[in-house]
Amino acid sequence: MTQKNIVIAGSGFAGVWAALAAARAVSQAGREGEVAITVVSPSAALHIRPRLYETAFDELAPDVSALFATVGVRHLPGRVERIHAADSTLEVSANDGTLTTLRYDRFVLATGSRLFMPDIPGLREHSFNVDQLADAQALDAHLKSLAGRSDRAARTVVVAGGGFTGIETAADMPQRLRAVFGDSADVRVLIVEQAADIGPDLGPGPRPVILEALGALGVDIRTSARVTAIDADGVTLEGGERIAAATVVWTAGARANALAAQVPGEHDRYGRLVADAELRAGEAPAIFVAGDVVQAATDDLGNVAAMSCQHALSLGRVAGHNAAAELVGLPTARYSQPKYVTCLDLGPWGAVYTEGWDRQVKLRDQEAKALKRAINTQWIYPPAADRDAALALADPYYVIVP
Ligand SMILES: Cc1cc2nc3c(=O)[nH]c(=O)nc-3n(C[C@H](O)[C@H](O)[C@H](O)COP(=O)(O)OP(=O)(O)OC[C@H]3O[C@@H](n4cnc5c(N)ncnc54)[C@H](O)[C@@H]3O)c2cc1C
């Protein structure tokens, strides 16, 4: 019998769990050896993007090669360059420079997202961000390089974008600046948000807690304000106001990885493929989509998955399971994730934890911070390289949230 091929692009949250779930389904069907599972990504590491506003860089890219090996998943270091859905092949550039064509019986696209960079003068040249590990490391190196400067601009950070990532980044920034300039340094952190309220997508529920925390941390907020240009010395706001700052951190939203555009089917305004409940990409039945590249309904009430780790973990499990289930004759799973929570880090002040799409505050201060720490250092990390335990956790119906 010819071996069937499942190829998964990406080893982020969605890709790793898709690989484990596919291995679990093959194992459950007793069909090991008949289905090869290959993950293509630049490195066999899961980058913990939700922690990139922090500085614990040695913990942010756990190696998953032993985990993959123990469940029989092959890792191919490289990038998928092109998807040919019509003939079920992928063009892959390996890290060693070779170009290969991979044929798949089922493909899982799990290549995540990228920071949205609109056409603002100076944005690419003069801003920093916390989107990818290398970006966060560049920001950190830049902040450290400012030590020794005595001007106010050096001690000023403008965070452009007051959403989830902007708030987390800004809340941590006063202590990061003081680590560079000294405990008593007069530091300035300013969030510039174009909407009328801070955390526009978070809604009114957690806003009073966010405002209280940012106030206590000394973070300034400018709402209804838009950055129109960035240069080496600071930002210009709409209307012409200048803010001198040596550091500008851009945090304004994400777009699906560009490969999503190569898959035929409907795409949403973030470039995500609109998928059915089994996470098939509309017009390409052998392709499943998971994580930040998919728009999928989480319930029957009209809510859809956010570009979030919380959703990527479940989406990955379902997509990987379904890709394998179809090949080994197991029932497919339907994606559903009705419980939605958020836990927003508010730096040394604490955190705020909400439940529901209307984001009702359930925990705050240090109690929420303890939960955030557990999420960020345990829950979202890949499991140990223990075959049975890892496969048990890869059940497509496994529920992660508290
Ligand atoms: C600063 C920050 C804070 C966040 N905070 C939270 C939070 O508190 N809670 C939460 O739920 N979410 C949070 N998120 C969002 C969360 O990190 C993402 O939703 C999540 O990482 C998506 O997982 P993913 O597997 O779809 O994509 P990713 O984690 O982006 O992984 C994509 C994978 O695809 C690989 N890849 C990319 N291109 C190719 C290619 N061409 N070929 C092969 N492989 C490729 C990448 O190397 C990577 O392995 C945060 C994100 C950021 C940046």
The ligand as an SDF file (V2000), in Angstrom:
LIG
                    3D

 53 58  0  0  0  0  0  0  0  0999 V2000
    2.6660   40.2000   21.6250 C   0  0  0  0  0  0  0  0  0  0  0  0
    1.5490   39.2240   21.4300 C   0  0  0  0  0  0  0  0  0  0  0  0
    0.7270   38.9140   22.5110 C   0  0  0  0  0  0  0  0  0  0  0  0
   -0.2940   37.9950   22.3510 C   0  0  0  0  0  0  0  0  0  0  0  0
   -1.0640   37.6920   23.4340 N   0  0  0  0  0  0  0  0  0  0  0  0
   -1.9930   36.7290   23.3340 C   0  0  0  0  0  0  0  0  0  0  0  0
   -2.7530   36.3370   24.4770 C   0  0  0  0  0  0  0  0  0  0  0  0
   -2.5820   36.8710   25.5790 O   0  0  0  0  0  0  0  0  0  0  0  0
   -3.6800   35.3620   24.3210 N   0  0  0  0  0  0  0  0  0  0  0  0
   -3.8830   34.7360   23.1340 C   0  0  0  0  0  0  0  0  0  0  0  0
   -4.7270   33.8470   23.0620 O   0  0  0  0  0  0  0  0  0  0  0  0
   -3.1960   35.0950   22.0270 N   0  0  0  0  0  0  0  0  0  0  0  0
   -2.2500   36.0750   22.0960 C   0  0  0  0  0  0  0  0  0  0  0  0
   -1.5320   36.4260   20.9850 N   0  0  0  0  0  0  0  0  0  0  0  0
   -1.8710   35.8460   19.6850 C   0  0  0  0  0  0  0  0  0  0  0  0
   -1.2130   34.4900   19.4850 C   0  0  0  0  0  0  0  0  0  0  0  0
    0.1670   34.5620   19.7010 O   0  0  0  0  0  0  0  0  0  0  0  0
   -1.4990   34.0020   18.0720 C   0  0  0  0  0  0  0  0  0  0  0  0
   -2.8820   34.0160   17.8570 O   0  0  0  0  0  0  0  0  0  0  0  0
   -0.9650   32.5900   17.9080 C   0  0  0  0  0  0  0  0  0  0  0  0
    0.4430   32.6000   17.9610 O   0  0  0  0  0  0  0  0  0  0  0  0
   -1.4430   31.9760   16.6130 C   0  0  0  0  0  0  0  0  0  0  0  0
   -0.9390   30.6880   16.5150 O   0  0  0  0  0  0  0  0  0  0  0  0
   -0.6450   30.0610   15.0810 P   0  0  0  0  0  0  0  0  0  0  0  0
   -0.1100   28.6940   15.3280 O   0  0  0  0  0  0  0  0  0  0  0  0
   -1.8150   30.2280   14.2040 O   0  0  0  0  0  0  0  0  0  0  0  0
    0.4910   30.9880   14.4560 O   0  0  0  0  0  0  0  0  0  0  0  0
    1.9720   31.3200   14.9440 P   0  0  0  0  0  0  0  0  0  0  0  0
    2.1100   31.1510   16.4030 O   0  0  0  0  0  0  0  0  0  0  0  0
    2.2760   32.6440   14.3450 O   0  0  0  0  0  0  0  0  0  0  0  0
    2.8540   30.2120   14.2290 O   0  0  0  0  0  0  0  0  0  0  0  0
    2.9990   30.2260   12.8210 C   0  0  0  0  0  0  0  0  0  0  0  0
    4.0210   29.1800   12.4320 C   0  0  0  0  0  0  0  0  0  0  0  0
    4.1250   29.1350   11.0170 O   0  0  0  0  0  0  0  0  0  0  0  0
    5.4800   29.2250   10.6130 C   0  0  0  0  0  0  0  0  0  0  0  0
    5.5060   29.7630    9.2590 N   0  0  0  0  0  0  0  0  0  0  0  0
    5.2580   31.0310    8.8460 C   0  0  0  0  0  0  0  0  0  0  0  0
    5.3560   31.0970    7.5080 N   0  0  0  0  0  0  0  0  0  0  0  0
    5.6560   29.8520    7.0670 C   0  0  0  0  0  0  0  0  0  0  0  0
    5.8560   29.2640    5.7840 C   0  0  0  0  0  0  0  0  0  0  0  0
    5.7840   29.9830    4.6600 N   0  0  0  0  0  0  0  0  0  0  0  0
    6.1260   27.9380    5.7160 N   0  0  0  0  0  0  0  0  0  0  0  0
    6.1880   27.1740    6.8300 C   0  0  0  0  0  0  0  0  0  0  0  0
    6.0090   27.6790    8.0740 N   0  0  0  0  0  0  0  0  0  0  0  0
    5.7420   28.9950    8.1840 C   0  0  0  0  0  0  0  0  0  0  0  0
    6.1020   30.0860   11.7030 C   0  0  0  0  0  0  0  0  0  0  0  0
    7.5040   29.9470   11.7170 O   0  0  0  0  0  0  0  0  0  0  0  0
    5.4340   29.4750   12.9330 C   0  0  0  0  0  0  0  0  0  0  0  0
    6.0530   28.2430   13.2600 O   0  0  0  0  0  0  0  0  0  0  0  0
   -0.4990   37.3590   21.0960 C   0  0  0  0  0  0  0  0  0  0  0  0
    0.3330   37.6570   20.0140 C   0  0  0  0  0  0  0  0  0  0  0  0
    1.3520   38.5770   20.1650 C   0  0  0  0  0  0  0  0  0  0  0  0
    2.2570   38.8790   18.9770 C   0  0  0  0  0  0  0  0  0  0  0  0
  1  2  1  0
  2  3  1  0
  2 52  2  0
  3  4  2  0
  4  5  1  0
  4 50  1  0
  5  6  2  0
  6  7  1  0
  6 13  1  0
  7  8  2  0
  7  9  1  0
  9 10  1  0
 10 11  2  0
 10 12  1  0
 12 13  2  0
 13 14  1  0
 14 15  1  0
 14 50  1  0
 15 16  1  0
 16 17  1  0
 16 18  1  0
 18 19  1  0
 18 20  1  0
 20 21  1  0
 20 22  1  0
 22 23  1  0
 23 24  1  0
 24 25  2  0
 24 26  1  0
 24 27  1  0
 27 28  1  0
 28 29  2  0
 28 30  1  0
 28 31  1  0
 31 32  1  0
 32 33  1  0
 33 34  1  0
 33 48  1  0
 34 35  1  0
 35 36  1  0
 35 46  1  0
 36 37  1  0
 36 45  1  0
 37 38  2  0
 38 39  1  0
 39 40  1  0
 39 45  2  0
 40 41  1  0
 40 42  2  0
 42 43  1  0
 43 44  2  0
 44 45  1  0
 46 47  1  0
 46 48  1  0
 48 49  1  0
 50 51  2  0
 51 52  1  0
 52 53  1  0
M  END
$$$$
